[in-house]
Amino acid sequence: MVALKNCKAVTMCDGTIEKATILVEGGKIKAVGQNVEVPQDAEILDLEGKWVTPGFIDAHTHFSAMGEPRARGGGDDGNEVSSPVTAHIRITDALNPAGIAFPVVRSAGFTTCYTMPGSANVIGGTGIAFKLREGRTVDDIIIPGTEMMKMALGENPKGVYGSRKVMPVTRMGTGAVLRETLFNAKQYADEKAAAEKEGKPFKKDFKLEPLVPVVRGEMKCRVHCHRADDIMSAIRVAEEFGLDISLEHVTEGFKIADILAEKQLPLVVGPMRMIPSKMEVWECTIENPAMLEQAGCEICLTADAETATRWLPEEVGVAMAYGLSEEMAFKALTVNPAKLLGLEDRIGTLEPGKDADLAIFNGHPFSNMTLCEATMIDGVLYPSEL
C-alpha cells in the first residue's frame, strides 16, 4: 500500500482538494481526501504541496506507426497505401512497446494513449488504447475492447490516390468510396445476420467482416476532418448509415461551432499549432478550443504525434491563454478522452475503485515552467526521465 500525502489533488470528480492524501492498494485507488486514515505499514510519499492529477490521456496518437526514429528515406507503418480501403488493418501489428516514445511521453504525465492508422486511406483500419506501462509484448500494454475504425476525409486520401489516378481523386470520390464501402458492408452484415438466423452456411469476407460492427453502430469510427465542409461531410455520412463517430482534428470547427454543439459529437481537437503546410489547415488557430467550448462543445485535445505528445500539456496552457477554461483544459486530457475510449469506469478521475493512474507535477500542469516528476500506472511508480 502507498499513501501520497500533502498533495493538491485535482480529482475531476470531487473538485480540487488541498493537502490531500491518496491511498493506493493493489493497483487501484482506495481513498482520496483530507482525512484519509493511513495504515501503519503503508509506504508514505510526502509530496509537499505538489499537484496530482489523473494520468493524462491522449486519445489520438500514432505511437509506433510513423517510423520514429526514422532513417532518411525510410517508410512508416501507419499508412497501408496499397488501397484506399483497408478496414482489415490492425494497428496492434505495428505497436511496439519498446518504442522510444513510451518513456518520453510517460514522463510528461501521460498514462494512457490511443494509437491508430494514419489518414492516407478513406478507411484505414482499427486503432487501440494502451497503457504507457513497461511491457515486453503488445499484449502487456493494450486495453482489449477499445478498438475503433479509422476513416479520413479531405486532402490526405485524395492526395495519395489522386496522384496515381486511382479513386479517390477528389472529395467527391472520397465520399463515393466511403458510401460504396459502407453500403456493401451493410448488405454483407444483413446477409450474415439472415444466414445465422436461419442456420445456413455463410461465406465470410475478410475485408468486409471488420465493418460489420461499424454499420451496426457497435464500433465507433474516428473520422479525420480538418475543414468545415469535411466535418459536415463526416456528419452527413454518419447520419446516412447510422454510424457512431468522433470527429478528429476539427481544425475549422470554430466556423460551425453552433452545429457541433447541437450534434454533441465527441471532438478530438488538434494539433493546435500547425503551420500552414497544406490548404486544409491554413486557418488553424489556437483559439479554436476556446471557441468550441464557448459554443457548448465538449472536447478532447491531442498532439497527434508520438514523442511530441510530451508537449501537449504546454499546448493546452497556450490554449488557456487564448480563452480555454481551466476546467475544460483538465477535462480535455482526463475525463473526456476516458469517455471517448469507453474507459470512464477505469481512468480519468481520482476516485476509489479507479485504476491507480496519476501524474505528479511540481507546479500547474499546463505551465511551461512545470515538470512532471513521476507518473503512476496501475499502482507502479515511474520517476520521470527528465
WOHUZI-V681987 format. One line per field, one symbol per residue. ss: DSSP state (H for helix, E for strand, C for the rest). burial: b if it has 9 or more other ideal C-beta (glycine too) atoms within 8 Angstrom, else e. Layout:
ss=???
burial=???
This chain:
ss=CEEEEEEEEECCCCCEEEEEEEEEECCEEEEEECCCCCCCCCEEEECCCCEEEECEEEEEECCCCCCCCCCCCCCCCCCCCCCCECCCCEHHHCCCCCCCHHHHHHCCCEEEEEECCCCCCCEEEEEEEEECCCCCCHHHCECCCCCEEEEECCHHHHHHHHCCCCCCCCHHHHHHHHHHHHHHHHHHHHHHHHHHHHCCCCCCCHHHHCCHHHHCCCCCEEEEECCHHHHHHHHHHHHHHCCCEEEEECCCHHHHHHHHHHHCCEEEECCCCCCCCCHHHCCCCCCHHHHHHHHCCCEEECCCCCHHHHHHHHHHHHHHHCCCCHHHHHHCCCHHHHHHCCCCCCCCCCCCCCECCEEEECCCCCCCCCCEEEEEECCEEEECCC
burial=bbbbbbbbbbbbeeeebeebbbbbbebbbebbeeebebeeebeeeebeebbbbbbbbbbbbbbbbbbbeeeeeeebebbbeeebbbbbbbbeebbebebebbebbbbbbbbbbbbbbbbbbbbbbbbbbbbbbebeebebbbbeebbbbbbbbbebbbebbbeeeeebbebebbbbbbbebbebbbebbebbebbeeeeeeeeeeeebbbbbebbeeebbbbbbbbbbebbbbbbebbeebebebbbbbbbbbbebbeebbeeebbbbbbbbebeeeeebbeebebbbbbbbbebebebbbbbbbbbebbbbbbbbbbbbebbbbeebbbbbbbbbbbbbbebbeebbbbbeebbbbbbbbebebbeeebebbbbbbbbeebebee
